[in-house]
Amino acid sequence: MSPMMARIVRDPVNGLADAGMRARGGIVRLKLGPFRPYLVTHPDHVQHVLRGGFPKYARQGMFWRPLNRLLGDGILGDGPGWESSRKILQSLFTAQYIASLAGTIAKTIDERVAELDGAARSGAPIDAAREMAAIVNQSVVRVLFGDRVSRQDSERLISAYHTADAAVTFRLLTPFMPYWLRLPGDRAFMDAVATIDDVVFPVIHRAKDGSRADDGVDVVSALCRPDADGHRRDDRRIRDDLVSVYAAASETTATTLTWLWPVLDAHPEVAARLYAEIEEVVGDGPALPSHVPELRYTKMVLQEVMRLYPAGWLFPRMAVEADEIGGTRIKAGSMVLISPYATHRLEEFWDRPLEFDPERFSPDVPRRRHRYAYFPFGGGPHQCLGQHLFHMDAPLIVAAILNRFRPAPLGGGPFTPARTALLRPRGTVGLRLRPVPRAARGLR
């Protein structure tokens, strides 16, 4: 095994980033045994693949095969139904649509965060990843499914997605391995997919059978409505879209919020300024949608967390026809790997790229960076539909938590990326927090 392959297998996230940084944004041909993909990190090259030349680069190939067993032929794919799914969902995931649901989202978040009062009183620690996922999940489920999914089933979804994310690792690291050969994680992955189906398909059936699909404002209602010609989409197609959108909308936010806590612990000056802003803006009441535009520093902090720890750290593409990127010929059938984690660390485009500095995103600082130097939500026609939901959901969750508590990290660290499909902190237990009531720590 080559040193590069050993490094990437041991630590794929930082291994790819190191390769990109050493090449200073140049295209790198990786030698990973029989697999020789191209690593693309320069913003010009990323823009070409994701936007300018996107028809030549499909979400297909060996990297997508493991994920397709979960996501199917939905909005995250490139199958024949992608355009129709995009048309329906894009009309929903707009700033205006999210704003119309903002009150419900805020109320759902406040109620769920209030449940941490018990842990705060007892001093019991909480698992940050699990709690962030649970809080995000409650708000996302309301947007996607309305009140059609029970609390118990929504928690089954969380557990199944986390299991699938961890179990698919071996397949992603060895995409050339045949599927007749069982790998560690295969059974757990398929069991997780079965659990997700057990939750989602009955919701679709109920939505189609009832009259509420005709006037519901949730996403499943929109997907279940007949089109202008009276045709309904089949259950599998709706399922694939819901599973994909749920993953994009909930997992990105939950992963970002999980990384927030060790970052604040390591940067007390940032934490103090964040606490002060939330106290000034929110006061003693619940966090409301009207507060979000005023939480400017909160937004800056979240943007910087996503720069250093983008939840979607790898965007694989397959060249469906021959092309040229930055003077490098790309043969049809070649795999191209794009990593926001790597691009966000290029010193050619970022000052002090490894340092956490929310001031990079201050509205008072003139923006001179390349459009594709920062792309935590992807770009081009496949840009994540859930970004408007993120910009409403994440600040409200942070404000709701910090208006009640000052999370005190307990042990562990330094937290580094795990070998998972999403950029989660490494460790079997994960980051544990103790939600200390604000007044108990003598903090404003």
C-alpha positions as CSV (number, residue, x, y, z in Angstrom):
1,M,0.0,0.0,0.0
2,S,1.4,3.4,-1.0
3,P,2.0,6.0,1.7
4,M,-0.8,8.2,0.2
5,M,-3.3,5.3,0.2
6,A,-2.3,4.4,3.8
7,R,-2.9,8.0,4.9
8,I,-6.2,8.3,3.1
9,V,-7.5,5.0,4.4
10,R,-6.4,5.9,8.0
11,D,-7.7,9.5,7.9
12,P,-9.6,10.1,4.6
13,V,-10.8,13.6,5.4
14,N,-7.4,15.0,6.3
15,G,-5.6,12.8,3.9
16,L,-7.4,14.3,0.9
17,A,-7.0,17.8,2.4
18,D,-3.2,17.3,2.8
19,A,-2.9,16.2,-0.8
20,G,-4.8,19.2,-2.0
21,M,-2.8,21.6,0.1
22,R,0.5,20.2,-1.0
23,A,-0.6,20.7,-4.6
24,R,-1.6,24.3,-3.8
25,G,-5.0,23.7,-5.5
26,G,-3.6,21.9,-8.5
27,I,-5.3,18.7,-9.8
28,V,-4.0,15.6,-8.1
29,R,-4.2,12.1,-9.5
30,L,-4.6,9.8,-6.5
31,K,-3.1,6.3,-6.6
32,L,-5.4,4.3,-4.4
33,G,-4.6,0.7,-5.5
34,P,-6.6,0.0,-8.6
35,F,-8.6,3.2,-8.1
36,R,-7.1,6.4,-9.5
37,P,-9.5,9.3,-9.1
38,Y,-8.7,13.0,-9.6
39,L,-8.8,15.3,-6.6
40,V,-10.1,18.8,-7.6
41,T,-9.7,21.6,-5.1
42,H,-9.0,24.9,-6.9
43,P,-12.2,27.1,-6.9
44,D,-12.0,27.6,-10.7
45,H,-11.9,23.8,-11.2
46,V,-14.6,23.2,-8.6
47,Q,-16.8,25.7,-10.4
48,H,-16.3,24.0,-13.7
49,V,-17.3,20.6,-12.3
50,L,-20.3,21.7,-10.2
51,R,-21.6,24.5,-12.5
52,G,-20.0,25.3,-15.8
53,G,-19.5,21.8,-17.0
54,F,-21.9,20.0,-14.7
55,P,-23.6,18.0,-17.5
56,K,-20.3,16.1,-18.0
57,Y,-20.0,15.2,-14.3
58,A,-22.8,12.9,-12.9
59,R,-23.6,11.6,-9.5
60,Q,-22.8,8.2,-10.6
61,G,-20.0,5.6,-10.3
62,M,-18.5,3.5,-7.6
63,F,-18.6,6.1,-4.8
64,W,-22.4,6.5,-5.3
65,R,-23.2,2.9,-5.4
66,P,-23.2,2.4,-1.6
67,L,-25.3,5.6,-1.0
68,N,-27.8,4.7,-3.8
69,R,-28.9,1.8,-1.7
70,L,-30.1,4.4,0.8
71,L,-31.0,7.4,-1.3
72,G,-32.3,5.6,-4.4
73,D,-33.2,7.7,-7.5
74,G,-34.2,10.9,-5.7
75,I,-33.3,14.5,-5.6
76,L,-29.7,13.7,-4.7
77,G,-29.2,11.5,-7.7
78,D,-28.9,12.1,-11.4
79,G,-31.5,9.7,-12.6
80,P,-34.3,10.5,-15.1
81,G,-36.6,11.9,-12.4
82,W,-34.1,14.3,-10.9
83,E,-35.4,17.4,-12.9
84,S,-39.1,16.7,-11.9
85,S,-38.1,16.2,-8.2
86,R,-36.0,19.4,-8.3
87,K,-38.9,21.4,-9.8
88,I,-41.3,20.3,-7.0
89,L,-38.9,20.6,-4.1
90,Q,-37.2,23.8,-5.2
91,S,-40.6,25.6,-5.1
92,L,-40.9,24.5,-1.5
93,F,-37.5,25.1,-0.1
94,T,-37.4,28.8,-0.7
95,A,-36.8,31.6,1.9
96,Q,-40.5,32.5,1.7
97,Y,-41.7,29.0,2.3
98,I,-39.4,28.5,5.3
99,A,-40.4,31.9,6.6
100,S,-44.1,30.8,6.5
101,L,-43.2,27.8,8.8
102,A,-40.8,29.8,11.0
103,G,-43.2,30.2,13.9
104,T,-43.8,26.4,14.0
105,I,-40.1,25.7,13.7
106,A,-39.3,28.0,16.6
107,K,-42.0,26.6,18.8
108,T,-40.9,23.1,18.1
109,I,-37.2,23.9,18.9
110,D,-38.1,25.7,22.1
111,E,-40.2,22.8,23.4
112,R,-37.5,20.3,22.6
113,V,-34.6,22.3,24.1
114,A,-36.7,22.8,27.3
115,E,-36.5,19.0,27.7
116,L,-32.8,19.5,28.6
117,D,-33.9,21.1,31.9
118,G,-34.0,17.7,33.5
119,A,-30.4,17.0,32.6
120,A,-29.3,20.4,33.7
121,R,-30.9,20.0,37.2
122,S,-29.4,16.5,37.7
123,G,-26.0,17.4,36.3
124,A,-26.2,14.4,33.9
125,P,-24.1,14.8,30.8
126,I,-25.6,14.5,27.3
127,D,-24.3,13.2,24.1
128,A,-24.0,16.3,21.9
129,A,-24.3,14.5,18.6
130,R,-27.5,12.7,19.7
131,E,-29.1,15.7,21.2
132,M,-28.3,18.0,18.3
133,A,-29.7,15.4,15.9
134,A,-32.9,15.1,18.1
135,I,-33.5,18.8,18.3
136,V,-32.9,19.3,14.6
137,N,-35.0,16.3,13.8
138,Q,-38.1,17.6,15.5
139,S,-38.1,20.8,13.4
140,V,-37.2,19.1,10.1
141,V,-39.9,16.4,10.6
142,R,-42.5,19.1,11.0
143,V,-41.4,20.7,7.7
144,L,-41.3,17.4,5.8
145,F,-44.0,15.4,7.3
146,G,-46.2,17.8,9.2
147,D,-47.7,15.9,12.2
148,R,-47.7,12.5,10.4
149,V,-44.6,11.1,12.1
150,S,-44.7,10.2,15.8
151,R,-41.9,11.2,18.2
152,Q,-41.0,7.5,18.5
153,D,-40.7,7.1,14.7
154,S,-38.8,10.3,14.3
155,E,-36.2,9.0,16.8
156,R,-36.0,5.8,14.9
157,L,-35.1,7.8,11.8
158,I,-32.3,9.5,13.7
159,S,-30.8,6.2,14.9
160,A,-31.1,4.6,11.5
161,Y,-29.4,7.5,9.7
162,H,-26.5,7.5,12.2
163,T,-26.1,3.8,11.8
164,A,-26.2,4.0,8.0
165,D,-23.6,6.9,8.0
166,A,-21.1,4.9,10.1
167,A,-21.8,1.5,8.5
168,V,-21.2,2.7,4.9
169,T,-17.6,3.7,5.7
170,F,-15.9,0.5,4.5
171,R,-17.8,0.7,1.2
172,L,-16.8,4.3,0.6
173,L,-13.1,3.6,1.5
174,T,-13.0,0.6,-0.8
175,P,-15.4,1.5,-3.6
176,F,-13.8,-1.0,-6.0
177,M,-14.8,-4.0,-3.9
178,P,-17.5,-6.2,-5.4
179,Y,-20.9,-6.5,-3.7
180,W,-20.9,-10.2,-3.7
181,L,-18.2,-9.9,-1.0
182,R,-19.6,-9.0,2.4
183,L,-17.8,-6.2,4.1
184,P,-18.1,-5.0,7.7
185,G,-21.1,-2.7,8.1
186,D,-23.1,-4.2,5.2
187,R,-25.7,-5.9,7.3
188,A,-26.0,-2.9,9.7
189,F,-26.4,-0.5,6.7
190,M,-29.2,-2.6,5.1
191,D,-31.0,-3.0,8.5
192,A,-30.9,0.8,8.8
193,V,-32.3,1.3,5.3
194,A,-35.1,-1.1,6.2
195,T,-35.9,0.9,9.4
196,I,-36.1,4.1,7.4
197,D,-38.4,2.5,4.9
198,D,-40.6,1.2,7.7
199,V,-41.1,4.8,8.8
200,V,-41.4,6.6,5.5
201,F,-43.6,4.3,3.3
202,P,-46.5,4.3,5.8
203,V,-46.4,8.1,5.9
204,I,-46.6,8.2,2.1
205,H,-49.5,5.7,2.0
206,R,-51.5,7.7,4.6
207,A,-50.8,11.0,2.7
208,K,-52.1,9.5,-0.5
209,D,-55.1,7.9,1.0
210,G,-56.3,11.0,2.9
211,S,-57.6,14.2,1.5
212,R,-54.9,16.3,3.3
213,A,-52.4,15.7,0.5
214,D,-54.4,18.2,-1.5
215,D,-54.0,21.1,0.9
216,G,-51.2,20.3,3.3
217,V,-48.2,22.6,3.4
218,D,-45.7,19.9,4.4
219,V,-43.3,18.4,1.8
220,V,-44.9,14.9,1.7
221,S,-48.2,16.5,0.8
222,A,-46.6,18.3,-2.1
223,L,-44.9,15.2,-3.4
224,C,-48.1,13.2,-3.2
225,R,-50.3,15.6,-5.2
226,P,-51.1,14.7,-8.8
227,D,-49.4,16.8,-11.5
228,A,-51.2,19.0,-14.0
229,D,-52.1,15.9,-16.0
230,G,-53.5,14.1,-13.0
231,H,-50.6,11.7,-12.7
232,R,-49.3,10.7,-9.3
233,R,-45.7,9.9,-8.6
234,D,-45.1,6.3,-7.5
235,D,-44.4,5.5,-3.9
236,R,-40.7,4.6,-4.4
237,R,-40.0,7.9,-6.1
238,I,-41.6,9.9,-3.3
239,R,-39.7,7.8,-0.7
240,D,-36.4,8.5,-2.4
241,D,-37.0,12.2,-2.4
242,L,-38.1,12.3,1.2
243,V,-35.1,10.2,2.4
244,S,-32.7,12.4,0.4
245,V,-34.2,15.7,1.6
246,Y,-34.4,14.6,5.2
247,A,-30.7,13.6,5.1
248,A,-29.7,17.0,3.5
249,A,-31.9,19.1,5.8
250,S,-31.3,17.4,9.1
251,E,-27.9,15.9,9.0
252,T,-26.1,19.0,7.8
253,T,-27.5,21.1,10.6
254,A,-27.0,18.5,13.3
255,T,-23.4,17.9,12.3
256,T,-22.6,21.6,12.2
257,L,-24.1,22.1,15.6
258,T,-22.2,19.1,17.0
259,W,-18.9,20.7,16.0
260,L,-19.9,24.1,17.4
261,W,-19.5,23.1,21.1
262,P,-15.8,22.0,21.0
263,V,-15.1,25.1,18.9
264,L,-16.6,27.4,21.5
265,D,-14.7,25.5,24.3
266,A,-11.5,26.1,22.4
267,H,-12.2,29.8,21.7
268,P,-13.7,31.4,24.9
269,E,-13.5,34.9,23.4
270,V,-15.8,33.8,20.6
271,A,-18.1,32.0,23.0
272,A,-18.4,35.2,25.2
273,R,-19.3,37.4,22.3
274,L,-21.8,34.8,21.1
275,Y,-23.4,34.6,24.6
276,A,-23.6,38.4,24.8
277,E,-25.3,38.7,21.4
278,I,-28.0,36.1,22.2
279,E,-28.7,37.7,25.6
280,E,-29.0,41.1,24.0
281,V,-31.2,40.0,21.1
282,V,-33.3,37.3,22.7
283,G,-33.5,38.4,26.3
284,D,-35.4,36.2,28.7
285,G,-38.0,35.0,26.3
286,P,-37.9,32.2,23.7
287,A,-35.9,32.6,20.5
288,L,-38.2,33.8,17.7
289,P,-37.9,34.0,13.9
290,S,-37.8,37.8,14.2
291,H,-34.6,37.5,16.2
292,V,-32.7,35.6,13.4
293,P,-31.8,38.6,11.3
294,E,-30.4,40.3,14.4
295,L,-28.2,37.3,15.3
296,R,-25.4,38.5,13.0
297,Y,-22.5,37.2,15.0
298,T,-24.2,33.9,15.5
299,K,-24.5,33.6,11.7
300,M,-20.8,34.4,11.3
301,V,-19.8,31.7,13.9
302,L,-21.9,29.1,12.1
303,Q,-20.5,30.0,8.7
304,E,-16.9,29.6,10.1
305,V,-17.8,26.3,11.7
306,M,-19.1,25.1,8.2
307,R,-15.8,26.4,6.6
308,L,-13.6,24.3,8.9
309,Y,-16.1,21.4,9.3
310,P,-18.4,21.1,6.3
311,A,-20.9,18.3,6.9
312,G,-20.7,17.2,3.3
313,W,-16.9,16.8,3.1
314,L,-16.8,14.9,-0.2
315,F,-18.6,15.4,-3.5
316,P,-17.7,12.6,-5.9
317,R,-18.6,12.9,-9.6
318,M,-18.0,10.6,-12.6
319,A,-17.0,12.1,-15.9
320,V,-19.6,10.8,-18.4
321,E,-17.6,12.2,-21.3
322,A,-14.0,13.3,-21.9
323,D,-13.2,16.8,-20.6
324,E,-10.3,19.1,-19.6
325,I,-9.9,20.7,-16.2
326,G,-7.1,23.2,-15.8
327,G,-5.1,21.7,-18.6
328,T,-5.5,18.2,-17.3
329,R,-7.3,15.7,-19.6
330,I,-10.1,13.8,-17.9
331,K,-11.1,10.6,-19.6
332,A,-14.8,9.5,-19.7
333,G,-15.5,7.2,-16.8
334,S,-13.0,8.8,-14.5
335,M,-13.9,9.7,-11.0
336,V,-13.5,13.3,-9.8
337,L,-13.4,14.0,-6.1
338,I,-14.3,17.5,-4.7
339,S,-13.8,18.2,-1.0
340,P,-15.0,21.4,0.5
341,Y,-13.0,20.5,3.6
342,A,-9.8,20.6,1.4
343,T,-10.7,23.8,-0.6
344,H,-11.7,25.6,2.6
345,R,-8.1,25.1,3.8
346,L,-6.2,26.4,0.8
347,E,-3.9,29.2,1.9
348,E,-4.0,30.5,-1.6
349,F,-7.6,31.6,-1.0
350,W,-7.8,31.9,2.8
351,D,-5.8,33.9,5.2
352,R,-4.7,31.7,8.2
353,P,-7.0,28.9,6.8
354,L,-6.5,26.6,9.8
355,E,-7.5,29.2,12.4
356,F,-11.1,29.7,13.6
357,D,-12.0,33.3,12.9
358,P,-15.7,34.2,12.4
359,E,-14.7,37.8,11.4
360,R,-14.0,36.3,7.9
361,F,-17.8,36.4,7.4
362,S,-18.4,39.9,8.9
363,P,-20.8,41.9,6.7
364,D,-18.4,44.8,7.3
365,V,-15.5,43.0,5.6
366,P,-15.6,43.4,1.8
367,R,-16.1,40.0,0.2
368,R,-13.3,39.3,-2.2
369,R,-13.1,35.5,-2.2
370,H,-13.9,33.3,-5.1
371,R,-17.5,32.1,-5.2
372,Y,-16.3,28.5,-5.0
373,A,-13.7,29.0,-2.3
374,Y,-16.5,28.5,0.1
375,F,-19.3,26.0,-0.8
376,P,-20.6,24.0,2.2
377,F,-23.9,23.6,0.4
378,G,-22.4,22.6,-2.9
379,G,-23.1,24.6,-6.0
380,G,-24.6,24.7,-9.4
381,P,-27.9,22.9,-10.2
382,H,-27.2,20.4,-7.4
383,Q,-26.8,23.0,-4.7
384,C,-28.4,21.9,-1.5
385,L,-32.1,22.8,-1.2
386,G,-32.0,22.8,2.6
387,Q,-29.8,25.9,3.0
388,H,-32.7,28.3,3.7
389,L,-33.9,25.9,6.3
390,F,-30.4,25.7,7.8
391,H,-30.2,29.5,8.1
392,M,-33.5,29.6,10.0
393,D,-33.1,26.4,12.0
394,A,-29.4,26.6,13.2
395,P,-29.5,30.1,14.7
396,L,-32.8,29.4,16.4
397,I,-31.4,26.2,18.0
398,V,-28.2,27.9,19.1
399,A,-30.1,30.8,20.6
400,A,-32.6,28.5,22.3
401,I,-29.8,26.5,23.9
402,L,-27.6,29.4,25.0
403,N,-30.5,31.4,26.2
404,R,-31.1,28.6,28.8
405,F,-27.7,27.0,29.3
406,R,-23.9,27.3,29.1
407,P,-22.9,23.8,27.8
408,A,-19.8,22.7,29.7
409,P,-17.7,20.2,27.6
410,L,-16.6,17.1,29.5
411,G,-13.3,15.5,28.6
412,G,-12.3,14.0,25.2
413,G,-10.7,15.8,22.3
414,P,-9.0,17.0,20.4
415,F,-12.0,16.1,18.2
416,T,-11.0,15.1,14.7
417,P,-13.1,13.9,11.7
418,A,-14.4,10.4,11.9
419,R,-14.3,8.0,8.9
420,T,-17.9,8.5,8.1
421,A,-19.9,9.8,5.1
422,L,-20.7,12.9,7.0
423,L,-18.1,14.9,8.8
424,R,-18.8,13.8,12.4
425,P,-16.3,14.1,15.3
426,R,-14.2,10.9,15.8
427,G,-15.0,8.7,18.8
428,T,-17.4,6.0,19.7
429,V,-18.9,8.0,22.6
430,G,-18.7,11.4,21.0
431,L,-18.6,14.8,22.6
432,R,-20.4,14.9,25.9
433,L,-21.8,18.1,27.4
434,R,-23.3,19.1,30.7
435,P,-26.1,21.6,30.1
436,V,-25.4,24.0,33.0
437,P,-28.2,26.5,33.7
438,R,-26.9,30.0,32.7
439,A,-27.3,31.5,36.2
440,A,-25.5,28.6,37.9
441,R,-22.2,29.5,36.2
442,G,-22.4,33.2,37.1
443,L,-22.7,34.2,33.5
444,R,-24.9,36.8,32.0
